[in-house]
């Protein structure tokens, strides 16, 4: 039989409850963490951290839904969702942020694109004429 080397795009990687991984993970598709990861996680797709999930390290991905615990920096290119059961300790960099009541977050957050006219936290005095 010939081997099929194509990646199944409907498949999602899953680290189950009771599994502990020490080391970095890089994946092209989505991943769900219900166990423990001590290391960095880089994913081109979506990361879901379940209620029992714990990541101690840096996360980089396109989208993320956090229901469990994160201890480290979180970098999300599109939408980061913090569910009511989430606990995040670390800095966030994301384009969009959605936080449910009850979610816990401790750290700094950089969100969205640079706002035109804002420089170092203050507005420039603009003398534009309008019609």
N, CA, C and O atoms as a MOPAC input file, in Angstrom:
PM7 MOZYME 1SCF
protein

 N      0.83000 1    -1.18400 1     0.00000 1
 C      0.00000 1     0.00000 1     0.00000 1
 C      0.87300 1     1.24500 1     0.00000 1
 O      1.91100 1     1.29200 1     0.66000 1
 N      0.44400 1     2.23900 1    -0.73900 1
 C      1.17100 1     3.51200 1    -0.77800 1
 C      0.73700 1     4.36700 1     0.39900 1
 O     -0.42400 1     4.35000 1     0.80900 1
 N      1.67700 1     5.10200 1     0.92300 1
 C      1.36700 1     6.01700 1     2.02600 1
 C      0.82300 1     7.31800 1     1.48200 1
 O      1.24700 1     7.79900 1     0.43100 1
 N     -0.11400 1     7.87600 1     2.20600 1
 C     -0.68000 1     9.16500 1     1.83500 1
 C     -0.01600 1    10.22100 1     2.70600 1
 O     -0.23000 1    10.24400 1     3.91800 1
 N      0.78800 1    11.09600 1     2.10800 1
 C      1.51900 1    12.11800 1     2.85500 1
 C      0.76700 1    13.43300 1     2.97100 1
 O      1.31400 1    14.41100 1     3.48000 1
 N     -0.48600 1    13.47700 1     2.50600 1
 C     -1.26900 1    14.70400 1     2.60400 1
 C     -1.76700 1    14.89300 1     4.02900 1
 O     -2.04500 1    13.92200 1     4.73300 1
 N     -1.87500 1    16.13100 1     4.44300 1
 C     -2.37000 1    16.46100 1     5.78300 1
 C     -3.87600 1    16.59300 1     5.72600 1
 O     -4.41100 1    17.28500 1     4.86000 1
 N     -4.55900 1    15.93800 1     6.63900 1
 C     -6.01000 1    16.03000 1     6.74900 1
 C     -6.35700 1    17.34800 1     7.43000 1
 O     -6.12800 1    17.51000 1     8.62900 1
 N     -6.91100 1    18.29400 1     6.66500 1
 C     -7.18300 1    19.62300 1     7.20700 1
 C     -8.31500 1    19.61900 1     8.23500 1
 O     -8.46900 1    20.59100 1     8.97400 1
 N     -9.11400 1    18.54000 1     8.29700 1
 C    -10.18800 1    18.48200 1     9.28700 1
 C     -9.68400 1    17.94000 1    10.62700 1
 O    -10.39300 1    18.00300 1    11.63100 1
 N     -8.46500 1    17.41000 1    10.64000 1
 C     -7.91500 1    16.84500 1    11.87700 1
 C     -7.41700 1    17.95300 1    12.79700 1
 O     -6.81500 1    18.93000 1    12.35100 1
 N     -7.68300 1    17.78100 1    14.09500 1
 C     -7.21900 1    18.72300 1    15.09900 1
 C     -6.32900 1    17.95800 1    16.06100 1
 O     -6.69700 1    16.88300 1    16.53500 1
 N     -5.16700 1    18.50900 1    16.34800 1
 C     -4.28500 1    17.91200 1    17.34200 1
 C     -4.93700 1    18.06100 1    18.70700 1
 O     -5.60500 1    19.06000 1    18.97200 1
 N     -4.74200 1    17.05900 1    19.58500 1
 C     -5.40100 1    17.10400 1    20.88900 1
 C     -4.45600 1    16.54400 1    21.94800 1
 O     -4.01900 1    15.39700 1    21.86400 1
 N     -4.15100 1    17.36700 1    22.94100 1
 C     -3.38100 1    16.94500 1    24.10300 1
 C     -4.40600 1    16.73700 1    25.21400 1
 O     -4.96100 1    17.69900 1    25.74500 1
 N     -4.65000 1    15.48100 1    25.55800 1
 C     -5.73000 1    15.13400 1    26.48600 1
 C     -5.36400 1    15.33500 1    27.95100 1
 O     -4.19000 1    15.40800 1    28.31400 1
 N     -6.40200 1    15.42000 1    28.78600 1
 C     -6.25500 1    15.50900 1    30.23400 1
 C     -5.42400 1    14.32000 1    30.71100 1
 O     -5.66100 1    13.18500 1    30.29800 1
 N     -4.45900 1    14.58400 1    31.57400 1
 C     -3.57900 1    13.53600 1    32.07700 1
 C     -2.26800 1    13.44200 1    31.31100 1
 O     -1.36000 1    12.71800 1    31.72000 1
 N     -2.16400 1    14.17100 1    30.19800 1
 C     -0.93400 1    14.17900 1    29.40300 1
 C     -0.14800 1    15.44100 1    29.72400 1
 O     -0.70800 1    16.53700 1    29.74900 1
 N      1.15600 1    15.28600 1    29.97000 1
 C      2.03700 1    16.42200 1    30.22800 1
 C      3.18500 1    16.37100 1    29.23200 1
 O      3.86800 1    15.35600 1    29.10000 1
 N      3.38400 1    17.47800 1    28.53800 1
 C      4.45600 1    17.58600 1    27.54800 1
 C      5.40900 1    18.68100 1    27.99300 1
 O      4.98500 1    19.77700 1    28.36000 1
 N      6.70400 1    18.37500 1    27.95900 1
 C      7.73200 1    19.36900 1    28.22600 1
 C      8.51100 1    19.55800 1    26.93200 1
 O      9.16000 1    18.63000 1    26.44900 1
 N      8.44300 1    20.76600 1    26.37100 1
 C      9.10200 1    21.05700 1    25.10400 1
 C      8.21700 1    21.94100 1    24.24300 1
 O      7.06700 1    22.21000 1    24.59000 1
 N      8.75300 1    22.38600 1    23.13200 1
 C      8.01600 1    23.28500 1    22.23800 1
 C      7.19900 1    22.48700 1    21.22800 1
 O      7.59500 1    21.40000 1    20.80700 1
 N      6.04400 1    23.05000 1    20.84500 1
 C      5.18700 1    22.44000 1    19.83700 1
 C      4.99000 1    23.44200 1    18.71300 1
 O      4.67600 1    24.60500 1    18.96700 1
 N      5.17300 1    23.00000 1    17.46400 1
 C      4.87600 1    23.78300 1    16.27000 1
 C      3.87300 1    22.98000 1    15.45400 1
 O      4.10800 1    21.80300 1    15.17800 1
 N      2.75500 1    23.59800 1    15.06000 1
 C      1.77800 1    22.88000 1    14.24800 1
 C      1.15100 1    23.81100 1    13.22000 1
 O      1.04300 1    25.02000 1    13.43000 1
 N      0.74200 1    23.21600 1    12.10400 1
 C      0.12800 1    23.99200 1    11.03400 1
 C     -1.38300 1    24.07600 1    11.18800 1
 O     -2.00200 1    25.05300 1    10.76500 1
 N     -1.97400 1    23.05900 1    11.79000 1
 C     -3.42300 1    23.01000 1    11.97400 1
 C     -3.76400 1    23.39400 1    13.40900 1
 O     -2.87300 1    23.70500 1    14.20000 1
 N     -5.03800 1    23.37200 1    13.74100 1
 C     -5.49300 1    23.72100 1    15.07900 1
 C     -5.05700 1    22.69500 1    16.11400 1
 O     -4.72300 1    21.55700 1    15.78100 1
 N     -5.06600 1    23.11600 1    17.37500 1
 C     -4.69900 1    22.23100 1    18.47100 1
 C     -5.54900 1    22.55900 1    19.69100 1
 O     -5.85300 1    23.71900 1    19.96500 1
 N     -5.92500 1    21.50500 1    20.42000 1
 C     -6.66700 1    21.66400 1    21.66700 1
 C     -5.81500 1    21.07900 1    22.78300 1
 O     -5.30800 1    19.96200 1    22.67900 1
 N     -5.66600 1    21.86200 1    23.86500 1
 C     -4.86400 1    21.44100 1    25.01400 1
 C     -5.80600 1    21.25400 1    26.20600 1
 O     -6.38500 1    22.22100 1    26.70100 1
 N     -5.95600 1    20.01500 1    26.66200 1
 C     -6.69700 1    19.72600 1    27.88200 1
 C     -5.75200 1    19.19900 1    28.95500 1
 O     -6.14500 1    19.03900 1    30.11100 1
 N     -4.50500 1    18.92900 1    28.57300 1
 C     -3.47900 1    18.49300 1    29.49900 1
 C     -2.57800 1    19.65800 1    29.85700 1
 O     -3.03100 1    20.79800 1    29.96100 1
 N     -1.28200 1    19.36300 1    30.04700 1
 C     -0.32200 1    20.38600 1    30.45700 1
 C      0.82800 1    20.45400 1    29.44900 1
 O      1.38200 1    19.43100 1    29.04500 1
 N      1.17100 1    21.67500 1    29.05600 1
 C      2.32800 1    21.92400 1    28.18900 1
 C      3.25300 1    22.88400 1    28.90900 1
 O      2.86100 1    23.99200 1    29.27300 1
 N      4.49500 1    22.44100 1    29.11000 1
 C      5.52700 1    23.31900 1    29.64300 1
 C      6.47700 1    23.57000 1    28.48500 1
 O      7.36400 1    22.76300 1    28.20600 1
 N      6.28100 1    24.69000 1    27.82000 1
 C      7.05300 1    25.02100 1    26.63000 1
 C      6.26400 1    25.98700 1    25.77400 1
 O      5.16800 1    26.40600 1    26.14700 1
 N      6.81300 1    26.33800 1    24.64000 1
 C      6.18700 1    27.30600 1    23.73900 1
 C      5.32300 1    26.58200 1    22.72100 1
 O      5.63100 1    25.46200 1    22.31500 1
 N      4.23500 1    27.23200 1    22.30900 1
 C      3.30800 1    26.66600 1    21.33300 1
 C      3.12400 1    27.65700 1    20.20200 1
 O      2.67700 1    28.78400 1    20.41100 1
 N      3.47800 1    27.21800 1    18.98500 1
 C      3.31200 1    28.05900 1    17.79800 1
 C      2.41900 1    27.30700 1    16.82500 1
 O      2.71000 1    26.17700 1    16.43500 1
 N      1.31000 1    27.96700 1    16.43600 1
 C      0.30400 1    27.29900 1    15.61900 1
 C     -0.19700 1    28.26400 1    14.54300 1
 O     -0.53400 1    29.41100 1    14.83900 1
 N     -0.24500 1    27.79900 1    13.30400 1
 C     -0.74900 1    28.63400 1    12.21800 1
 C     -2.27100 1    28.72700 1    12.25300 1
 O     -2.84900 1    29.61500 1    11.62700 1
 N     -2.92000 1    27.83000 1    12.96900 1
 C     -4.37300 1    27.81600 1    13.07500 1
 C     -4.85900 1    28.31500 1    14.41600 1
 O     -4.32500 1    29.27300 1    14.97400 1
 N     -5.90900 1    27.62900 1    14.93700 1
 C     -6.53500 1    28.03900 1    16.19700 1
 C     -6.06300 1    27.15900 1    17.34600 1
 O     -5.90700 1    25.94700 1    17.20100 1
 N     -5.84000 1    27.79500 1    18.48500 1
 C     -5.50600 1    27.09600 1    19.72100 1
 C     -6.70900 1    27.18900 1    20.65400 1
 O     -7.27200 1    28.26400 1    20.85800 1
 N     -7.09400 1    26.03700 1    21.21900 1
 C     -8.12800 1    25.99500 1    22.24200 1
 C     -7.49400 1    25.38500 1    23.48000 1
 O     -6.94900 1    24.28300 1    23.42800 1
 N     -7.56700 1    26.10500 1    24.59400 1
 C     -7.09500 1    25.58900 1    25.88000 1
 C     -8.34600 1    25.29200 1    26.69100 1
 O     -9.05000 1    26.20900 1    27.11200 1
 N     -8.62400 1    24.00200 1    26.91000 1
 C     -9.80900 1    23.58500 1    27.65100 1
 C     -9.71700 1    23.96000 1    29.12500 1
 O     -8.67100 1    24.41400 1    29.59000 1
 N    -10.81800 1    23.77000 1    29.86500 1
 C    -10.87900 1    24.14500 1    31.27700 1
 C     -9.78600 1    23.47200 1    32.10900 1
 O     -9.28800 1    24.06700 1    33.06500 1
 N     -9.41200 1    22.25200 1    31.76300 1
 C     -8.37100 1    21.53300 1    32.50300 1
 C     -6.98100 1    21.78600 1    31.92600 1
 O     -5.99200 1    21.27800 1    32.45500 1
 N     -6.89700 1    22.56400 1    30.85100 1
 C     -5.62800 1    22.81200 1    30.17300 1
 C     -4.75100 1    23.83500 1    30.87000 1
 O     -5.24600 1    24.78700 1    31.47400 1
 N     -3.43400 1    23.62800 1    30.78100 1
 C     -2.44600 1    24.55100 1    31.35000 1
 C     -1.26900 1    24.65500 1    30.39900 1
 O     -0.69900 1    23.64300 1    29.98900 1
 N     -0.90600 1    25.88200 1    30.04900 1
 C      0.28800 1    26.12700 1    29.24000 1
 C      1.18600 1    27.07500 1    30.00600 1
 O      0.76700 1    28.15800 1    30.41500 1
 N      2.43300 1    26.65300 1    30.19500 1
 C      3.45000 1    27.50300 1    30.80300 1
 C      4.48700 1    27.78600 1    29.72900 1
 O      5.41500 1    27.00300 1    29.52800 1
 N      4.32400 1    28.91600 1    29.03600 1
 C      5.20900 1    29.28200 1    27.94300 1
 C      4.52000 1    30.27400 1    27.02500 1
 O      3.40300 1    30.71300 1    27.30000 1
 N      5.17900 1    30.62300 1    25.94700 1
 C      4.65600 1    31.59200 1    24.98200 1
 C      3.76200 1    30.89500 1    23.96300 1
 O      4.07400 1    29.80800 1    23.47700 1
 N      2.63800 1    31.54900 1    23.65000 1
 C      1.70400 1    31.05400 1    22.64000 1
 C      1.70600 1    32.03100 1    21.47200 1
 O      1.63400 1    33.24300 1    21.67500 1
 N      1.79000 1    31.50800 1    20.24800 1
 C      1.64800 1    32.30900 1    19.03400 1
 C      0.70300 1    31.57400 1    18.10400 1
 O      0.90900 1    30.39600 1    17.80900 1
 N     -0.36300 1    32.28000 1    17.62700 1
 C     -1.33300 1    31.61800 1    16.76100 1
 C     -2.17900 1    32.63800 1    16.00000 1
 O     -2.02900 1    33.84700 1    16.17700 1
 N     -3.07600 1    32.12100 1    15.14500 1
 C     -3.99100 1    32.97700 1    14.40200 1
 C     -5.18100 1    33.37500 1    15.27400 1
 O     -5.53500 1    34.55200 1    15.34000 1
 N     -5.80000 1    32.39500 1    15.94700 1
 C     -6.95300 1    32.61300 1    16.82500 1
 C     -6.78900 1    31.74900 1    18.06200 1
 O     -6.13400 1    30.70800 1    18.00500 1
 N     -7.37700 1    32.16500 1    19.18400 1
 C     -7.29600 1    31.36300 1    20.40100 1
 C     -8.54800 1    31.52500 1    21.24500 1
 O     -9.11500 1    32.61100 1    21.35700 1
 N     -8.96400 1    30.40100 1    21.83900 1
 C    -10.03400 1    30.38900 1    22.82400 1
 C     -9.42700 1    29.79000 1    24.08300 1
 O     -8.95800 1    28.65200 1    24.07400 1
 N     -9.43900 1    30.56200 1    25.16600 1
 C     -8.82200 1    30.12800 1    26.41900 1
 C     -9.92000 1    29.89500 1    27.44900 1
 O    -10.65800 1    30.81300 1    27.80700 1
 N    -10.01800 1    28.64900 1    27.92200 1
 C    -10.94200 1    28.28600 1    28.99300 1
 C    -10.17200 1    27.89600 1    30.24700 1
 O    -10.72900 1    27.91200 1    31.34500 1
 N     -8.89600 1    27.54500 1    30.09700 1
 C     -8.06000 1    27.08000 1    31.19200 1
 C     -7.03800 1    28.11500 1    31.61400 1
 O     -7.33900 1    29.30600 1    31.68800 1
 N     -5.79900 1    27.64300 1    31.89800 1
 C     -4.75800 1    28.49600 1    32.47000 1
 C     -3.58400 1    28.69200 1    31.51400 1
 O     -3.12500 1    27.75300 1    30.86400 1
 N     -3.11100 1    29.93300 1    31.44600 1
 C     -1.93100 1    30.28800 1    30.66000 1
 C     -0.99600 1    31.06100 1    31.57500 1
 O     -1.41600 1    31.98600 1    32.27000 1
 N      0.27900 1    30.67300 1    31.57100 1
 C      1.31400 1    31.41500 1    32.29900 1
 C      2.40600 1    31.72800 1    31.28500 1
 O      3.30600 1    30.91900 1    31.05800 1
 N      2.31900 1    32.90900 1    30.67800 1
 C      3.28800 1    33.30400 1    29.66600 1
 C      2.66500 1    34.25900 1    28.66800 1
 O      1.47700 1    34.57000 1    28.75400 1
 N      3.45700 1    34.71800 1    27.73000 1
 C      3.00100 1    35.67400 1    26.71800 1
 C      2.07300 1    34.99700 1    25.71500 1
 O      2.25900 1    33.83300 1    25.36000 1
 N      1.06700 1    35.75100 1    25.26300 1
 C      0.10100 1    35.25500 1    24.29300 1
 C      0.05900 1    36.22200 1    23.12300 1
 O     -0.26400 1    37.39800 1    23.29200 1
 N      0.38500 1    35.72500 1    21.93200 1
 C      0.39600 1    36.54800 1    20.71900 1
 C     -0.59300 1    35.92800 1    19.73900 1
 O     -0.39500 1    34.81000 1    19.26500 1
 N     -1.67500 1    36.67700 1    19.43700 1
 C     -2.73600 1    36.17200 1    18.57100 1
 C     -2.94400 1    37.16500 1    17.43400 1
 O     -3.20400 1    38.34300 1    17.67700 1
 N     -2.83000 1    36.69700 1    16.19500 1
 C     -2.92300 1    37.58200 1    15.03800 1
 C     -4.32700 1    38.12000 1    14.79100 1
 O     -4.48300 1    39.22500 1    14.27000 1
 N     -5.34900 1    37.35500 1    15.15700 1
 C     -6.71600 1    37.78300 1    14.88700 1
 C     -7.50300 1    37.96200 1    16.18200 1
 O     -7.43400 1    39.03100 1    16.78800 1
 N     -8.25800 1    36.93700 1    16.62900 1
 C     -9.15900 1    37.06100 1    17.78000 1
 C     -8.70800 1    36.17700 1    18.93500 1
 O     -8.48400 1    34.97900 1    18.76100 1
 N     -8.57800 1    36.77800 1    20.11700 1
 C     -8.32000 1    36.06100 1    21.35900 1
 C     -9.58200 1    36.14500 1    22.20600 1
 O    -10.07500 1    37.23700 1    22.48800 1
 N    -10.10700 1    34.98100 1    22.61400 1
 C    -11.29600 1    34.92000 1    23.45200 1
 C    -10.91700 1    34.32400 1    24.80300 1
 O    -10.39400 1    33.21200 1    24.87700 1
 N    -11.18500 1    35.07600 1    25.87000 1
 C    -10.97500 1    34.59400 1    27.23100 1
 C    -12.33100 1    34.24500 1    27.81200 1
 O    -13.15300 1    35.12900 1    28.05400 1
 N    -12.57100 1    32.95400 1    28.03800 1
 C    -13.83700 1    32.47700 1    28.59000 1
 C    -13.88000 1    32.73500 1    30.09400 1
 O    -12.86000 1    33.06100 1    30.70100 1
 N    -15.05600 1    32.58900 1    30.69000 1
 C    -15.26200 1    32.89500 1    32.10600 1
 C    -14.37400 1    32.06100 1    33.02300 1
 O    -14.05600 1    32.50100 1    34.12800 1
 N    -13.97100 1    30.87800 1    32.59600 1
 C    -13.16000 1    29.98100 1    33.42300 1
 C    -11.66000 1    30.18700 1    33.23600 1
 O    -10.86400 1    29.48200 1    33.85600 1
 N    -11.26300 1    31.12900 1    32.40200 1
 C     -9.83900 1    31.29600 1    32.05900 1
 C     -9.06700 1    32.08400 1    33.11500 1
 O     -9.61100 1    32.94700 1    33.80300 1
 N     -7.78200 1    31.75500 1    33.21800 1
 C     -6.82700 1    32.48700 1    34.05600 1
 C     -5.58100 1    32.70100 1    33.21000 1
 O     -4.90900 1    31.73800 1    32.84200 1
 N     -5.27000 1    33.94300 1    32.90300 1
 C     -4.11400 1    34.24600 1    32.06600 1
 C     -3.19100 1    35.18800 1    32.82400 1
 O     -3.59200 1    36.28400 1    33.21600 1
 N     -1.94500 1    34.74900 1    33.02800 1
 C     -0.93300 1    35.57400 1    33.67800 1
 C      0.17600 1    35.76400 1    32.65500 1
 O      0.92100 1    34.83000 1    32.35700 1
 N      0.28500 1    36.98000 1    32.11500 1
 C      1.28500 1    37.26700 1    31.09600 1
 C      0.79300 1    38.36700 1    30.17900 1
 O     -0.33400 1    38.84400 1    30.30600 1
 N      1.64100 1    38.75800 1    29.26700 1
 C      1.31400 1    39.84500 1    28.34500 1
 C      0.56500 1    39.31700 1    27.12900 1
 O      0.83300 1    38.22000 1    26.64000 1
 N     -0.38100 1    40.12400 1    26.65200 1
 C     -1.18500 1    39.78400 1    25.47700 1
 C     -0.87900 1    40.76400 1    24.35700 1
 O     -0.79800 1    41.97200 1    24.57800 1
 N     -0.71000 1    40.23300 1    23.15700 1
 C     -0.65900 1    41.03800 1    21.93700 1
 C     -1.66300 1    40.41000 1    20.97600 1
 O     -1.51500 1    39.24900 1    20.59600 1
 N     -2.68200 1    41.16700 1    20.58400 1
 C     -3.72000 1    40.62600 1    19.70800 1
 C     -4.36300 1    41.73100 1    18.88400 1
 O     -4.24000 1    42.91400 1    19.20300 1
 N     -5.04200 1    41.33500 1    17.83400 1
 C     -5.76900 1    42.30100 1    17.02100 1
 C     -7.12900 1    42.59900 1    17.66300 1
 O     -7.53800 1    43.75700 1    17.75600 1
 N     -7.83100 1    41.53500 1    18.10900 1
 C     -9.13400 1    41.69800 1    18.74900 1
 C     -9.15900 1    40.85000 1    20.01100 1
 O     -8.57500 1    39.76700 1    20.05400 1
 N     -9.84300 1    41.35300 1    21.04300 1
 C     -9.90800 1    40.67600 1    22.32900 1
 C    -11.35100 1    40.61500 1    22.79300 1
 O    -12.06100 1    41.62100 1    22.79100 1
 N    -11.77900 1    39.41200 1    23.19500 1
 C    -13.11800 1    39.20700 1    23.72200 1
 C    -12.96400 1    38.57100 1    25.10400 1
 O    -12.35100 1    37.51200 1    25.23400 1
 N    -13.51600 1    39.21300 1    26.13400 1
 C    -13.38000 1    38.72500 1    27.50300 1
 C    -14.75800 1    38.54100 1    28.11800 1
 O    -15.55100 1    39.48000 1    28.18100 1
 N    -15.04000 1    37.31500 1    28.57300 1
 C    -16.29800 1    37.04000 1    29.24900 1
 C    -16.19300 1    37.44100 1    30.71700 1
 O    -15.10300 1    37.40300 1    31.28700 1
 N    -17.31000 1    37.82700 1    31.33800 1
 C    -17.29300 1    38.11000 1    32.77400 1
 C    -16.83100 1    36.87200 1    33.54400 1
 O    -17.26900 1    35.75400 1    33.27200 1
 N    -15.94600 1    37.09300 1    34.50300 1
 C    -15.40500 1    35.99000 1    35.29500 1
 C    -14.00100 1    35.58600 1    34.88100 1
 O    -13.30200 1    34.92100 1    35.64500 1
 N    -13.57800 1    35.97300 1    33.69100 1
 C    -12.22500 1    35.65600 1    33.23800 1
 C    -11.21700 1    36.45100 1    34.06600 1
 O    -11.48600 1    37.58700 1    34.45900 1
 N    -10.05200 1    35.84800 1    34.32900 1
 C     -8.98900 1    36.51900 1    35.08200 1
 C     -7.79800 1    36.76000 1    34.17000 1
 O     -7.35300 1    35.86000 1    33.45600 1
 N     -7.28400 1    37.99300 1    34.20100 1
 C     -6.13900 1    38.36100 1    33.38000 1
 C     -5.23400 1    39.28200 1    34.18100 1
 O     -5.69800 1    40.26800 1    34.75400 1
 N     -3.94000 1    38.96300 1    34.22500 1
 C     -2.96600 1    39.80200 1    34.90000 1
 C     -1.76800 1    39.97800 1    33.97100 1
 O     -1.05100 1    39.02200 1    33.67600 1
 N     -1.56300 1    41.20900 1    33.51700 1
 C     -0.47300 1    41.50800 1    32.58900 1
 C     -0.82400 1    42.71900 1    31.76600 1
 O     -1.78800 1    43.42500 1    32.05900 1
 N     -0.04600 1    42.95800 1    30.74100 1
 C     -0.32900 1    44.08400 1    29.85100 1
 C     -0.95700 1    43.57200 1    28.56100 1
 O     -0.82200 1    42.40000 1    28.20800 1
 N     -1.64500 1    44.47300 1    27.86600 1
 C     -2.32500 1    44.09200 1    26.63400 1
 C     -2.07200 1    45.13800 1    25.56500 1
 O     -2.30200 1    46.32800 1    25.78100 1
 N     -1.59800 1    44.69000 1    24.41400 1
 C     -1.47100 1    45.54600 1    23.23200 1
 C     -2.46200 1    44.99300 1    22.22700 1
 O     -2.41400 1    43.81800 1    21.86500 1
 N     -3.37400 1    45.87000 1    21.77700 1
 C     -4.46000 1    45.38400 1    20.95700 1
 C     -4.68000 1    46.25000 1    19.73600 1
 O     -4.56500 1    47.47400 1    19.80700 1
 N     -4.99500 1    45.62400 1    18.62200 1
 C     -5.38500 1    46.31600 1    17.41100 1
 C     -4.23100 1    46.97400 1    16.68900 1
 O     -3.06800 1    46.84900 1    17.07200 1
 N     -4.58800 1    47.67100 1    15.64100 1
 C     -3.61200 1    48.37600 1    14.82100 1
 C     -3.26000 1    49.70900 1    15.46100 1
 O     -3.95400 1    50.17400 1    16.36500 1
 N     -2.19000 1    50.31800 1    14.99600 1
 C     -1.78600 1    51.63600 1    15.49200 1
 C     -2.83400 1    52.65500 1    15.06300 1
 O     -3.23200 1    52.68300 1    13.89900 1
 N     -3.27900 1    53.48300 1    15.98700 1
 C     -4.29600 1    54.48500 1    15.69800 1
 C     -3.62800 1    55.71200 1    15.11200 1
 O     -2.70900 1    56.27200 1    15.71000 1
 N     -4.08700 1    56.13100 1    13.94600 1
 C     -3.51700 1    57.29200 1    13.27500 1
 C     -3.67900 1    58.52900 1    14.14700 1
 O     -4.77100 1    58.80600 1    14.64300 1
 N     -2.60700 1    59.26200 1    14.33200 1
 C     -2.65700 1    60.48900 1    15.10500 1
 C     -2.26000 1    60.30300 1    16.55700 1
 O     -2.12000 1    61.28300 1    17.29000 1
 N     -2.07700 1    59.05100 1    16.98900 1
 C     -1.63500 1    58.81400 1    18.36200 1
 C     -0.14400 1    58.50500 1    18.35300 1
 O      0.31900 1    57.63800 1    17.61200 1
 N      0.58100 1    59.20800 1    19.16400 1
 C      2.01500 1    58.98600 1    19.24700 1
 C      2.41700 1    59.02200 1    20.70900 1
 O      2.20500 1    60.02600 1    21.38900 1
 N      2.99000 1    57.94700 1    21.19100 1
 C      3.41500 1    57.82900 1    22.59000 1
 C      2.28300 1    58.11500 1    23.57600 1
 O      2.49400 1    58.75000 1    24.60900 1
 N      1.08800 1    57.64200 1    23.24600 1
 C     -0.02700 1    57.74700 1    24.17900 1
 C     -0.75500 1    59.07600 1    24.19400 1
 O     -1.67600 1    59.24900 1    24.99200 1
 N     -0.38100 1    60.01800 1    23.34800 1
 C     -1.09600 1    61.29100 1    23.32900 1
 C     -1.38000 1    61.70700 1    21.89600 1
 O     -0.62400 1    61.37600 1    20.98200 1
 N     -2.46300 1    62.43000 1    21.70600 1
 C     -2.83100 1    62.89400 1    20.37200 1
 C     -1.94700 1    64.06100 1    19.95200 1
 O     -1.59100 1    64.92900 1    20.74800 1
 N     -1.60700 1    64.04100 1    18.65800 1
 C     -0.86900 1    65.17400 1    18.10800 1
 C     -1.83000 1    66.34100 1    17.91400 1
 O     -3.01200 1    66.13900 1    17.63500 1
 N     -1.33700 1    67.52400 1    18.05800 1
 C     -2.15300 1    68.69900 1    17.74400 1
 C     -2.19200 1    68.83100 1    16.24000 1
 O     -1.18600 1    69.13600 1    15.59900 1
 N     -3.35200 1    68.59900 1    15.69400 1
 C     -3.51800 1    68.62100 1    14.23800 1
 C     -4.17200 1    69.91600 1    13.81500 1
 O     -5.15700 1    70.34800 1    14.41500 1
 N     -3.63000 1    70.53600 1    12.78700 1
 C     -4.19600 1    71.77900 1    12.27800 1
 C     -4.73400 1    71.55700 1    10.86800 1
 O     -4.57300 1    72.39500 1     9.98100 1
 N     -5.38500 1    70.39500 1    10.68500 1
 C     -5.96700 1    70.12200 1     9.38200 1
 C     -7.19700 1    70.98200 1     9.18300 1
 O     -7.94200 1    71.26600 1    10.12000 1
 N     -7.38900 1    71.38600 1     7.94900 1
 C     -8.59000 1    72.13900 1     7.60500 1
 C     -9.60500 1    71.16900 1     7.03500 1
 O     -9.27200 1    70.27200 1     6.26000 1
 N    -10.84200 1    71.36800 1     7.43400 1
 C    -11.90200 1    70.53000 1     6.90500 1
 C    -12.88300 1    71.36400 1     6.10300 1
 O    -13.02200 1    72.56700 1     6.32400 1
 N    -13.54400 1    70.72700 1     5.19200 1
 C    -14.49900 1    71.44200 1     4.36400 1
 C    -15.84700 1    71.51700 1     4.99300 1
 O    -16.76800 1    72.09300 1     4.41400 1

